[in-house]
Amino acid sequence: MATETVKRDAGGAGGTATFRRVLLDNGALSALIVLVVAMSLLSGDFLTTQNLLNVGVQAAVTAILAFGVTFVIVSAGIDLSVGSVAALSATVLAWTATSEGLPVWLAVVLAVATGMACGFVNGLLVSYGKLPPFIATLAMLSVARGLSLVISQGSPIAFPDSVSHLGDTVGGWLPIPVIVMVVMGLVTAVVLGRTFIGRSMYAIGGNEEAARLSGLRVKRQKLVIYALSGLFAAVAGVVLASRLVSAQPQAAQGYELDAIAAVVIGGASLAGGVGKASGTLIGALILAVLRNGLNLLSVSAFWQQVVIGVVIALAVLLDTLRRRAGATPGASSGAAGGIRGKGPQAAKYAVAAVVVAAAVGAVSFFHSGSSGTSTKVGMSLSTLNNPFFVQMKEGAQAAAEKAGVELTVTDAQNDASQQTNQLQNFTGEGVKSIIVNPVDSDAAGPAVRGANKQDIPVVAADRGVNKARTATLVASDNVAGGRLAAKTLAEKLGGKGKVVVLQGTPGTSASRERGQGFAEGIKAYPGIEVVAKQPADFDRTKGLDVMTNLLQSNKGVNGVFAENDEMALGAVKALGGKAGTSVPVVGFDGTPDGLKAVEAGTLYASVAQQPKELGRIAVENAVRAAEGKKVRGTVKVPVKVVTSKNVKNFS
């Protein structure tokens, strides 16, 4: 009997030790479990079936990209081009199937072939061109993104309906992107563990010279490795575009960094020779859980990036310490080994405790700011890296505080996919109403339709949403504003002169509409010649650089129209003393810095949109809609031309 008791105790202890060893030997898995537990305790909406499915969908594109990057990193390489290749592949599919009228199956083949071709070129540059992988794939990042913009002319292209079904669900509940993610993960596991090319990856990553001397054709293997990365990027691009029902030329920007982070968090080494599919999947899930949970906890959009970075660093630190401890002499079996292994094991427990404390403490701290009100409103802005939208947020927050509602503001960072995730999180959280300032009007449609199904009213702010139901549209008229800008500039020039146009981010509705209005307005002045149009991405620094270059190639420029104040201020800097004297500059938005420049006389005029007023009205209508009250279908916030004569009225 005593013997049986000892065996049971030993078995129980062995089971506990095994479980503990699994957690400690898999730092990423430990971090994921900690995050899931922390988010579950802090948000009652996290562990719902719908939200967990949302997490899976939101992880899918990053995971598929990361599976392809795993092949490259295991072989001691790097691939920075996967995000751009994904966008290019999706653009090729949409363009060939719609504009060129090719059969959808052939368009899909061409899209996949495009991804593989980009990867093959990367392999050629690395293997035979002797370029460092970082440089070769960085060049491809630029080339693929540029080709995507050339093919699409900077505008989203509608995705074929038959392919868009990839963004739907099976049986009304299981998302197809999750199925594709699992399938691609299994393919990755088989390739790495059961094929010659997989063993070659580990051999090349472990010691490339030894692999070559043992008879392995390293150069040819690298061609295959990078081509596989391109193929996985193409699949990710198709899945992403299916979710957005359109191919976005600017889609997946920065996804290459998420993919690399997922692979490294999952236990792979950037030095090569180490990595597995399951670890990569866990890494992608960690990123998705973080973003999803922080949205649910109403953490500030600015702090989300800080929290994500800290937790990622801690997860990798835990894994690094685990590796060092595993390599410590004396950490072997036997009594002596067990005694010597206590130090490293204690260190691993300490780091695990730090991860737990940091994760729970950080989200608890930020979550403590929740007002606890019954009315919760979610607001997804296209970007907070622009003073206009920062002012819109401030106006919205002031209105929410006055109305006594809890407003959660998220930053989509000009990424239509990230905005889709945020809207899905709001829907899963059960907010009373949603305000969306779309990155792209078409891409926001599917997520808004999801809110429609849950009877959550949606208010569109500044830009409309296509193919979905919104309670109201609160917006300035960008086209009318563009016409006003054309009239103002032309009259200042006396109807004659050479004009340069600085365009916003290609593909955004604000840039298209303002440019359209300006083009229509300037036709009334045949003496005005638009000598150059170049995008500067709504950014002041890029506005400075682009304007400097245009002044070199276009002599005698008499006027400038910039599609926002930030670019206008960059143009003012490039013009120097000419700004406000011989060369009038007209901006758009009426931001504080823009108004100061108008008052100083360096910026001739700005088309003011009154963003704070726009945010205030959006929240007021969202609250009315949440209460079941009637709201107008469209609320127009008037735009006005601000010059030195009336600028004091806007200060």
C-alpha positions as CSV (number, residue, x, y, z in Angstrom):
1,M,0.0,0.0,0.0
2,A,2.8,2.4,0.9
3,T,4.5,1.5,-2.4
4,E,1.3,2.4,-4.3
5,T,1.0,5.7,-2.5
6,V,4.6,6.6,-3.3
7,K,4.0,5.7,-7.0
8,R,0.9,7.9,-7.1
9,D,2.8,10.8,-5.4
10,A,5.6,10.3,-7.9
11,G,3.2,10.2,-10.8
12,G,1.5,13.3,-9.6
13,A,4.8,15.1,-9.0
14,G,6.0,13.9,-12.5
15,G,2.8,15.2,-14.1
16,T,3.3,18.6,-12.4
17,A,6.9,18.7,-13.3
18,T,6.1,17.9,-16.9
19,F,3.5,20.6,-17.1
20,R,5.9,23.1,-15.5
21,R,8.7,22.0,-17.9
22,V,6.4,22.5,-20.9
23,L,5.6,26.1,-19.8
24,L,9.2,27.0,-18.9
25,D,10.6,25.4,-22.1
26,N,8.1,27.3,-24.2
27,G,8.4,31.0,-23.2
28,A,6.0,32.1,-25.9
29,L,3.3,29.6,-24.8
30,S,3.7,30.8,-21.2
31,A,3.3,34.4,-22.2
32,L,0.2,33.5,-24.3
33,I,-1.4,31.7,-21.3
34,V,-0.6,34.6,-19.0
35,L,-2.1,37.1,-21.4
36,V,-5.3,35.1,-22.0
37,V,-5.8,34.7,-18.2
38,A,-5.1,38.4,-17.5
39,M,-7.4,39.6,-20.3
40,S,-10.1,37.1,-19.1
41,L,-10.0,38.5,-15.6
42,L,-10.0,42.1,-16.7
43,S,-12.7,41.9,-19.4
44,G,-15.8,39.9,-19.3
45,D,-16.1,40.2,-23.1
46,F,-12.7,38.5,-23.8
47,L,-13.5,34.8,-23.4
48,T,-16.7,34.9,-25.4
49,T,-16.9,32.6,-28.4
50,Q,-17.3,35.5,-30.8
51,N,-14.4,37.4,-29.5
52,L,-12.1,34.4,-29.6
53,L,-13.1,33.8,-33.2
54,N,-12.3,37.5,-33.7
55,V,-8.8,36.9,-32.3
56,G,-8.3,34.0,-34.7
57,V,-9.4,36.1,-37.7
58,Q,-7.2,39.0,-36.7
59,A,-4.2,36.7,-36.2
60,A,-4.7,34.9,-39.6
61,V,-2.9,37.3,-42.0
62,T,0.0,37.9,-39.7
63,A,0.4,34.2,-39.0
64,I,0.3,33.2,-42.7
65,L,3.0,35.8,-43.5
66,A,5.0,34.7,-40.5
67,F,4.9,31.0,-41.6
68,G,6.6,32.0,-44.8
69,V,9.1,34.2,-42.9
70,T,9.8,31.2,-40.7
71,F,11.4,29.4,-43.6
72,V,13.7,32.4,-44.2
73,I,14.7,33.0,-40.6
74,V,15.4,29.3,-39.9
75,S,17.9,29.5,-42.8
76,A,19.5,32.6,-41.2
77,G,17.9,35.1,-43.7
78,I,15.4,37.9,-43.4
79,D,12.5,39.0,-45.6
80,L,11.3,42.5,-45.3
81,S,9.2,42.4,-48.4
82,V,6.3,40.1,-47.4
83,G,3.8,42.9,-46.6
84,S,4.4,44.7,-50.0
85,V,4.3,41.4,-51.9
86,A,1.0,40.5,-50.2
87,A,-0.5,43.8,-51.4
88,L,0.9,43.4,-54.9
89,S,-0.4,39.8,-55.2
90,A,-3.9,40.9,-54.1
91,T,-3.8,43.9,-56.5
92,V,-2.8,41.6,-59.4
93,L,-5.7,39.3,-58.6
94,A,-8.3,42.1,-58.4
95,W,-7.0,43.9,-61.5
96,T,-6.7,40.9,-63.8
97,A,-10.2,39.5,-62.7
98,T,-12.0,42.8,-63.0
99,S,-10.3,45.3,-65.3
100,E,-8.8,42.7,-67.6
101,G,-11.7,40.2,-67.4
102,L,-9.6,37.1,-66.9
103,P,-11.3,34.0,-65.3
104,V,-11.0,34.2,-61.5
105,W,-9.1,30.9,-61.3
106,L,-6.5,32.2,-63.7
107,A,-6.3,35.5,-61.7
108,V,-5.7,33.5,-58.5
109,V,-2.9,31.6,-60.2
110,L,-1.3,34.8,-61.5
111,A,-1.5,36.3,-58.0
112,V,0.2,33.3,-56.4
113,A,2.8,33.3,-59.3
114,T,3.4,37.0,-58.6
115,G,4.2,36.3,-55.0
116,M,6.5,33.4,-55.9
117,A,8.3,35.5,-58.6
118,C,9.0,38.2,-56.1
119,G,10.4,35.7,-53.7
120,F,12.4,34.1,-56.5
121,V,14.0,37.5,-57.3
122,N,14.8,37.9,-53.6
123,G,16.5,34.5,-53.7
124,L,18.5,35.4,-56.8
125,L,19.7,38.7,-55.3
126,V,20.8,37.0,-52.1
127,S,22.3,33.8,-53.6
128,Y,23.8,34.9,-56.9
129,G,23.9,38.6,-56.4
130,K,25.6,38.3,-53.0
131,L,23.4,41.0,-51.6
132,P,22.7,40.9,-47.9
133,P,19.1,39.6,-47.3
134,F,18.2,42.8,-45.5
135,I,19.1,45.0,-48.5
136,A,17.7,42.6,-51.2
137,T,14.3,42.3,-49.5
138,L,14.2,46.0,-48.6
139,A,14.6,46.8,-52.3
140,M,11.7,44.3,-53.1
141,L,9.6,46.0,-50.4
142,S,9.8,49.3,-52.4
143,V,9.5,47.7,-55.8
144,A,6.4,45.6,-54.9
145,R,4.7,48.5,-53.2
146,G,5.4,50.7,-56.2
147,L,4.0,48.2,-58.7
148,S,0.9,47.8,-56.6
149,L,0.3,51.6,-56.8
150,V,1.1,51.7,-60.5
151,I,-1.4,48.9,-61.3
152,S,-4.1,50.3,-59.1
153,Q,-3.4,54.0,-59.9
154,G,-3.5,54.5,-56.1
155,S,-7.1,53.5,-55.7
156,P,-8.6,50.3,-54.2
157,I,-9.9,47.7,-56.7
158,A,-13.0,45.7,-55.9
159,F,-12.3,42.1,-55.2
160,P,-14.1,39.3,-57.2
161,D,-17.2,38.0,-55.2
162,S,-16.1,34.4,-55.6
163,V,-12.8,35.1,-53.9
164,S,-14.2,37.5,-51.3
165,H,-16.0,34.4,-49.8
166,L,-12.6,33.6,-48.3
167,G,-13.4,36.3,-45.8
168,D,-16.8,34.7,-44.8
169,T,-17.6,31.9,-42.4
170,V,-18.4,28.1,-42.7
171,G,-21.6,27.1,-41.1
172,G,-22.2,30.7,-40.1
173,W,-19.6,30.7,-37.3
174,L,-16.2,29.3,-38.3
175,P,-14.2,32.0,-40.1
176,I,-12.5,30.8,-43.3
177,P,-9.4,32.9,-42.6
178,V,-8.8,30.8,-39.5
179,I,-9.2,27.6,-41.6
180,V,-6.6,28.9,-44.1
181,M,-4.3,29.9,-41.3
182,V,-4.4,26.4,-39.8
183,V,-3.9,24.7,-43.2
184,M,-0.9,26.9,-44.0
185,G,0.5,26.2,-40.5
186,L,0.2,22.4,-41.1
187,V,1.9,22.9,-44.5
188,T,4.7,24.8,-42.7
189,A,5.1,22.1,-40.1
190,V,5.3,19.3,-42.7
191,V,7.8,21.3,-44.9
192,L,10.1,22.0,-41.9
193,G,9.9,18.5,-40.3
194,R,9.3,16.0,-43.1
195,T,10.9,17.3,-46.3
196,F,14.4,17.6,-47.7
197,I,14.0,21.4,-48.2
198,G,13.0,21.7,-44.5
199,R,16.1,19.9,-43.3
200,S,18.1,22.0,-45.7
201,M,16.8,25.2,-44.1
202,Y,18.0,24.0,-40.6
203,A,21.4,23.0,-42.1
204,I,21.9,26.3,-43.9
205,G,20.8,28.3,-40.8
206,G,23.0,26.2,-38.5
207,N,26.2,26.5,-40.5
208,E,26.0,27.5,-44.2
209,E,29.6,26.7,-45.0
210,A,29.3,23.2,-43.4
211,A,26.1,22.7,-45.4
212,R,27.8,23.6,-48.6
213,L,30.8,21.4,-47.9
214,S,28.5,18.4,-47.1
215,G,27.2,18.6,-50.7
216,L,24.1,20.8,-50.2
217,R,23.4,23.1,-53.1
218,V,22.9,26.2,-50.9
219,K,22.2,28.7,-53.6
220,R,19.4,26.6,-55.2
221,Q,17.9,25.9,-51.8
222,K,17.8,29.6,-51.0
223,L,15.9,30.2,-54.3
224,V,13.2,27.7,-53.1
225,I,13.2,29.2,-49.6
226,Y,12.5,32.8,-50.7
227,A,10.0,31.6,-53.3
228,L,8.1,29.8,-50.5
229,S,8.1,33.0,-48.5
230,G,6.7,34.8,-51.5
231,L,4.0,32.2,-52.0
232,F,2.8,32.5,-48.4
233,A,2.8,36.3,-48.7
234,A,0.5,35.9,-51.8
235,V,-1.9,33.7,-49.9
236,A,-1.9,36.2,-47.0
237,G,-2.6,39.0,-49.4
238,V,-5.6,37.2,-50.9
239,V,-7.0,36.5,-47.4
240,L,-6.5,40.1,-46.4
241,A,-8.2,41.5,-49.5
242,S,-11.0,39.0,-49.1
243,R,-11.7,40.4,-45.6
244,L,-11.8,43.9,-47.0
245,V,-13.6,43.0,-50.2
246,S,-11.1,45.1,-52.1
247,A,-7.4,45.1,-53.0
248,Q,-5.8,48.1,-51.2
249,P,-2.5,49.3,-52.8
250,Q,-1.4,50.5,-49.3
251,A,-2.5,47.3,-47.5
252,A,-0.2,45.3,-45.1
253,Q,2.2,48.2,-44.5
254,G,4.3,47.2,-41.5
255,Y,3.1,43.7,-41.5
256,E,6.6,42.4,-42.3
257,L,7.7,43.6,-38.8
258,D,4.7,41.9,-37.2
259,A,5.6,38.7,-39.1
260,I,9.2,38.8,-38.0
261,A,8.2,39.6,-34.4
262,A,5.8,36.6,-34.4
263,V,8.5,34.3,-35.6
264,V,11.0,35.5,-33.0
265,I,8.5,35.5,-30.2
266,G,7.7,31.9,-31.2
267,G,11.2,30.8,-30.3
268,A,13.1,31.1,-33.6
269,S,16.6,32.6,-33.6
270,L,17.5,35.4,-36.0
271,A,20.9,33.7,-36.2
272,G,19.2,30.7,-37.9
273,G,18.9,27.0,-37.3
274,V,16.0,27.2,-34.9
275,G,12.3,27.7,-35.4
276,K,9.0,25.8,-35.8
277,A,5.5,26.3,-37.1
278,S,3.7,26.0,-33.7
279,G,6.0,28.6,-32.2
280,T,5.2,31.0,-35.0
281,L,1.5,30.5,-34.6
282,I,1.8,31.2,-30.8
283,G,3.7,34.4,-31.6
284,A,1.0,35.6,-34.0
285,L,-1.7,34.8,-31.4
286,I,0.2,36.8,-28.8
287,L,0.1,39.9,-31.0
288,A,-3.6,39.4,-31.8
289,V,-4.5,38.8,-28.1
290,L,-2.7,41.9,-27.1
291,R,-4.3,44.2,-29.6
292,N,-7.8,42.7,-29.1
293,G,-7.6,42.8,-25.3
294,L,-6.3,46.3,-25.2
295,N,-9.1,47.4,-27.4
296,L,-11.7,45.7,-25.1
297,L,-10.1,47.4,-22.1
298,S,-10.4,50.8,-23.6
299,V,-6.6,51.4,-23.4
300,S,-5.5,54.7,-25.1
301,A,-4.4,54.2,-28.7
302,F,-1.2,55.9,-27.9
303,W,-0.4,53.6,-24.9
304,Q,-1.3,50.4,-26.8
305,Q,1.9,50.5,-28.8
306,V,3.9,50.9,-25.5
307,V,2.2,48.0,-23.8
308,I,2.6,45.8,-26.9
309,G,6.3,46.6,-27.2
310,V,7.0,45.9,-23.5
311,V,5.1,42.6,-23.4
312,I,6.8,41.4,-26.6
313,A,10.2,42.3,-25.1
314,L,9.4,40.4,-21.9
315,A,8.2,37.4,-23.8
316,V,11.4,37.2,-25.8
317,L,13.5,37.8,-22.7
318,L,11.8,34.8,-21.0
319,D,12.6,32.7,-24.0
320,T,16.2,33.9,-24.1
321,L,16.8,33.1,-20.4
322,R,15.3,29.7,-21.0
323,R,17.8,29.0,-23.7
324,R,20.7,30.3,-21.6
325,A,19.6,28.1,-18.7
326,G,19.3,25.1,-21.0
327,A,22.9,25.6,-22.1
328,T,24.3,26.0,-18.6
329,P,26.7,23.2,-17.5
330,G,25.2,21.2,-14.8
331,A,21.6,21.6,-15.9
332,S,21.5,17.9,-16.6
333,S,19.8,14.9,-15.1
334,G,20.8,13.5,-11.7
335,A,20.9,14.8,-8.2
336,A,23.9,17.1,-8.8
337,G,22.4,18.4,-12.1
338,G,19.1,19.1,-10.3
339,I,20.9,21.0,-7.6
340,R,23.0,23.1,-10.0
341,G,19.9,23.7,-12.2
342,K,18.0,25.4,-9.4
343,G,19.6,28.8,-10.0
344,P,18.6,29.0,-13.7
345,Q,15.2,27.5,-12.9
346,A,14.7,30.1,-10.2
347,A,15.6,32.8,-12.7
348,K,13.1,31.5,-15.2
349,Y,10.4,31.5,-12.5
350,A,11.4,35.1,-11.6
351,V,11.1,36.2,-15.2
352,A,7.7,34.4,-15.6
353,A,6.5,36.3,-12.5
354,V,7.7,39.6,-14.0
355,V,5.8,38.8,-17.2
356,V,2.6,38.1,-15.2
357,A,3.0,41.2,-13.0
358,A,3.8,43.4,-16.0
359,A,0.9,42.1,-18.1
360,V,-1.7,42.2,-15.3
361,G,-0.4,45.4,-13.8
362,A,-0.3,47.3,-17.0
363,V,-3.7,46.4,-18.3
364,S,-5.2,46.8,-14.7
365,F,-3.7,50.3,-14.5
366,F,-5.1,51.4,-17.8
367,H,-8.4,49.6,-17.3
368,S,-8.9,51.4,-14.0
369,G,-9.6,54.6,-15.9
370,S,-12.9,53.1,-17.1
371,S,-15.9,55.3,-16.1
372,G,-18.2,52.3,-15.5
373,T,-21.0,54.1,-17.4
374,S,-23.8,52.0,-19.0
375,T,-23.4,53.8,-22.4
376,K,-20.2,52.8,-24.2
377,V,-19.3,54.3,-27.6
378,G,-16.4,53.1,-29.8
379,M,-14.6,55.4,-32.1
380,S,-12.2,54.2,-34.8
381,L,-10.1,57.0,-36.4
382,S,-8.1,56.4,-39.6
383,T,-5.0,57.8,-38.0
384,L,-3.9,59.9,-35.0
385,N,-0.6,60.8,-36.7
386,N,-2.3,63.9,-38.0
387,P,-3.4,67.1,-36.1
388,F,-6.8,67.1,-37.9
389,F,-7.8,63.8,-36.5
390,V,-6.3,64.6,-33.1
391,Q,-8.6,67.6,-33.0
392,M,-11.5,65.4,-34.0
393,K,-10.7,63.1,-31.1
394,E,-10.6,66.0,-28.7
395,G,-14.0,67.3,-29.9
396,A,-15.4,63.8,-29.5
397,Q,-14.0,63.3,-26.0
398,A,-15.3,66.7,-24.8
399,A,-18.8,65.8,-26.1
400,A,-18.7,62.3,-24.6
401,E,-17.7,63.8,-21.2
402,K,-20.5,66.3,-21.4
403,A,-23.0,63.5,-22.3
404,G,-21.7,61.2,-19.5
405,V,-20.8,58.3,-21.9
406,E,-17.7,56.2,-22.0
407,L,-15.8,56.8,-25.3
408,T,-13.1,54.4,-26.5
409,V,-10.9,55.9,-29.3
410,T,-8.7,53.6,-31.4
411,D,-6.1,54.5,-34.0
412,A,-6.2,52.4,-37.2
413,Q,-2.8,53.9,-38.3
414,N,-4.1,54.2,-41.9
415,D,-4.5,50.4,-42.1
416,A,-7.9,49.3,-43.4
417,S,-7.3,45.8,-42.0
418,Q,-6.4,47.0,-38.5
419,Q,-9.5,49.2,-38.6
420,T,-11.6,46.2,-39.5
421,N,-10.2,44.4,-36.4
422,Q,-11.1,47.4,-34.2
423,L,-14.6,47.5,-35.5
424,Q,-15.0,43.8,-34.9
425,N,-13.7,44.2,-31.4
426,F,-16.3,47.0,-30.7
427,T,-19.0,44.8,-32.0
428,G,-17.9,41.8,-29.9
429,E,-17.6,44.1,-26.8
430,G,-21.2,45.1,-27.2
431,V,-20.9,48.9,-27.4
432,K,-24.1,50.9,-27.7
433,S,-22.9,52.7,-30.9
434,I,-19.8,53.0,-33.1
435,I,-18.2,56.0,-34.8
436,V,-16.0,55.2,-37.7
437,N,-13.7,57.5,-39.7
438,P,-12.9,55.0,-42.5
439,V,-9.4,54.4,-43.8
440,D,-11.2,53.3,-47.0
441,S,-15.0,53.5,-47.5
442,D,-15.2,50.1,-49.3
443,A,-12.9,48.2,-46.9
444,A,-14.9,49.4,-43.8
445,G,-18.1,47.9,-45.3
446,P,-17.9,44.2,-44.1
447,A,-17.1,45.2,-40.5
448,V,-19.9,47.8,-40.4
449,R,-22.3,45.1,-41.8
450,G,-21.3,43.0,-38.8
451,A,-22.3,45.8,-36.5
452,N,-25.6,46.1,-38.5
453,K,-26.4,42.4,-37.7
454,Q,-26.0,43.1,-34.0
455,D,-28.3,46.2,-34.3
456,I,-25.4,48.5,-33.2
457,P,-25.9,51.9,-34.9
458,V,-22.9,53.2,-36.8
459,V,-22.0,56.8,-37.4
460,A,-19.6,57.6,-40.3
461,A,-17.4,60.6,-39.6
462,D,-15.6,62.7,-42.3
463,R,-15.9,59.8,-44.8
464,G,-18.8,57.6,-45.8
465,V,-19.0,53.8,-45.6
466,N,-20.0,51.9,-48.8
467,K,-22.3,48.8,-49.0
468,A,-23.3,49.0,-45.3
469,R,-26.0,50.8,-43.3
470,T,-25.0,53.9,-41.2
471,A,-27.2,55.9,-39.0
472,T,-25.8,59.1,-40.3
473,L,-22.8,60.6,-42.1
474,V,-21.2,63.6,-40.3
475,A,-18.7,65.1,-42.8
476,S,-17.3,68.1,-44.5
477,D,-17.6,68.2,-48.3
478,N,-14.1,67.5,-49.5
479,V,-15.0,68.0,-53.1
480,A,-16.5,71.4,-52.4
481,G,-13.4,72.2,-50.3
482,G,-11.2,71.4,-53.2
483,R,-13.2,73.7,-55.5
484,L,-12.9,76.5,-52.9
485,A,-9.1,75.9,-52.7
486,A,-8.8,76.2,-56.6
487,K,-10.9,79.4,-56.7
488,T,-8.9,81.0,-53.8
489,L,-5.5,80.2,-55.4
490,A,-6.5,81.1,-58.9
491,E,-7.9,84.5,-57.9
492,K,-4.8,85.2,-55.9
493,L,-2.7,84.5,-59.0
494,G,-5.0,86.6,-61.2
495,G,-6.1,83.6,-63.3
496,K,-2.6,82.9,-64.6
497,G,0.4,80.9,-63.5
498,K,2.1,77.6,-62.9
499,V,0.8,75.5,-60.0
500,V,2.1,72.5,-58.1
501,V,-0.3,70.1,-56.3
502,L,0.9,68.0,-53.3
503,Q,-1.3,65.0,-53.0
504,G,-2.2,63.0,-49.8
505,T,-1.7,59.3,-49.3
506,P,-2.6,57.5,-52.5
507,G,-5.8,55.5,-52.3
508,T,-7.4,57.5,-49.5
509,S,-10.8,59.0,-50.1
510,A,-9.8,62.4,-48.7
511,S,-7.0,62.7,-51.2
512,R,-9.1,61.5,-54.1
513,E,-12.0,63.9,-53.2
514,R,-9.9,67.0,-52.5
515,G,-7.9,66.4,-55.7
516,Q,-11.1,65.9,-57.7
517,G,-12.6,69.1,-56.4
518,F,-9.4,71.1,-57.1
519,A,-9.2,69.7,-60.6
520,E,-12.8,70.6,-61.3
521,G,-12.4,74.1,-59.9
522,I,-9.2,74.9,-61.7
523,K,-10.8,74.2,-65.1
524,A,-12.6,77.5,-64.8
525,Y,-9.2,79.2,-65.1
526,P,-7.6,78.2,-68.4
527,G,-4.6,80.5,-67.7
528,I,-3.6,78.2,-64.7
529,E,-1.3,75.3,-65.6
530,V,-0.9,72.4,-63.2
531,V,2.8,71.5,-63.9
532,A,3.2,68.7,-61.4
533,K,1.3,66.5,-59.0
534,Q,3.1,64.3,-56.5
535,P,2.0,62.5,-53.3
536,A,3.6,63.5,-50.0
537,D,1.3,61.2,-47.8
538,F,-0.2,64.1,-45.8
539,D,3.2,64.4,-44.0
540,R,5.0,67.6,-43.3
541,T,8.5,66.2,-43.8
542,K,7.6,64.5,-47.0
543,G,5.9,67.7,-48.2
544,L,9.2,69.5,-47.6
545,D,11.2,66.9,-49.5
546,V,8.8,66.6,-52.4
547,M,8.3,70.3,-52.8
548,T,12.1,70.8,-52.8
549,N,12.5,68.3,-55.6
550,L,9.6,69.8,-57.6
551,L,11.2,73.2,-57.4
552,Q,14.3,71.8,-59.0
553,S,12.5,70.4,-62.0
554,N,9.8,73.0,-62.4
555,K,11.1,76.6,-62.7
556,G,8.8,79.5,-62.3
557,V,6.2,77.9,-60.0
558,N,3.7,80.6,-59.0
559,G,1.4,78.7,-56.6
560,V,1.0,75.5,-54.5
561,F,-2.1,73.6,-53.4
562,A,-1.5,71.0,-50.7
563,E,-4.3,68.5,-49.8
564,N,-3.7,69.1,-46.1
565,D,-2.0,71.7,-43.9
566,E,0.9,69.5,-42.9
567,M,2.1,69.2,-46.5
568,A,1.4,72.9,-47.0
569,L,3.7,73.7,-44.1
570,G,6.4,71.5,-45.6
571,A,6.0,73.3,-48.9
572,V,6.3,76.7,-47.1
573,K,9.6,75.5,-45.6
574,A,10.9,74.5,-49.0
575,L,9.9,77.8,-50.6
576,G,11.6,79.8,-47.9
577,G,11.2,83.6,-48.4
578,K,9.0,83.1,-51.5
579,A,6.2,81.6,-49.4
580,G,3.5,84.2,-48.8
581,T,5.2,86.7,-51.1
582,S,5.7,85.6,-54.7
583,V,4.3,82.1,-54.3
584,P,1.0,81.7,-52.4
585,V,0.4,78.3,-50.7
586,V,-3.1,77.0,-50.0
587,G,-3.6,74.2,-47.5
588,F,-6.6,72.2,-46.2
589,D,-7.9,71.3,-42.7
590,G,-7.4,74.5,-40.7
591,T,-5.1,72.9,-38.1
592,P,-3.7,75.0,-35.3
593,D,-0.2,75.2,-37.0
594,G,-1.9,75.9,-40.3
595,L,-3.9,78.8,-38.8
596,K,-0.7,80.2,-37.2
597,A,1.0,80.2,-40.6
598,V,-2.0,81.9,-42.1
599,E,-1.8,84.6,-39.4
600,A,2.0,85.0,-40.0
601,G,1.4,85.3,-43.7
602,T,3.6,82.4,-44.8
603,L,0.5,80.3,-45.7
604,Y,-1.9,82.2,-47.9
605,A,-5.0,80.3,-47.0
606,S,-6.4,77.0,-45.6
607,V,-9.8,75.4,-46.2
608,A,-10.9,74.9,-42.6
609,Q,-13.0,71.8,-41.8
610,Q,-13.6,72.5,-38.1
611,P,-12.5,69.0,-36.9
612,K,-13.5,69.5,-33.3
613,E,-17.0,70.4,-34.4
614,L,-17.1,67.3,-36.5
615,G,-16.0,65.1,-33.6
616,R,-18.6,66.7,-31.3
617,I,-21.5,66.3,-33.7
618,A,-20.5,62.7,-34.4
619,V,-20.6,61.8,-30.7
620,E,-23.9,63.6,-30.2
621,N,-25.5,61.7,-33.1
622,A,-24.0,58.4,-31.9
623,V,-25.6,58.9,-28.5
624,R,-29.0,59.8,-30.0
625,A,-28.8,56.7,-32.2
626,A,-27.9,54.5,-29.3
627,E,-31.0,55.8,-27.4
628,G,-33.2,54.9,-30.4
629,K,-33.8,58.5,-31.3
630,K,-34.1,59.7,-34.9
631,V,-31.0,61.2,-36.5
632,R,-30.6,62.9,-39.9
633,G,-29.1,60.8,-42.7
634,T,-26.4,63.3,-43.4
635,V,-25.0,66.2,-41.3
636,K,-22.7,68.5,-43.2
637,V,-20.1,70.5,-41.3
638,P,-19.4,73.6,-43.4
639,V,-16.0,74.3,-44.8
640,K,-14.6,77.8,-44.9
641,V,-11.6,79.5,-46.5
642,V,-9.4,81.0,-43.9
643,T,-7.1,83.9,-44.9
644,S,-5.3,86.6,-42.9
645,K,-8.5,88.6,-43.0
646,N,-10.7,86.2,-41.0
647,V,-8.1,83.9,-39.3
648,K,-8.8,85.5,-35.8
649,N,-12.4,84.1,-36.0
650,F,-10.9,80.5,-36.0
651,S,-8.2,80.9,-33.4
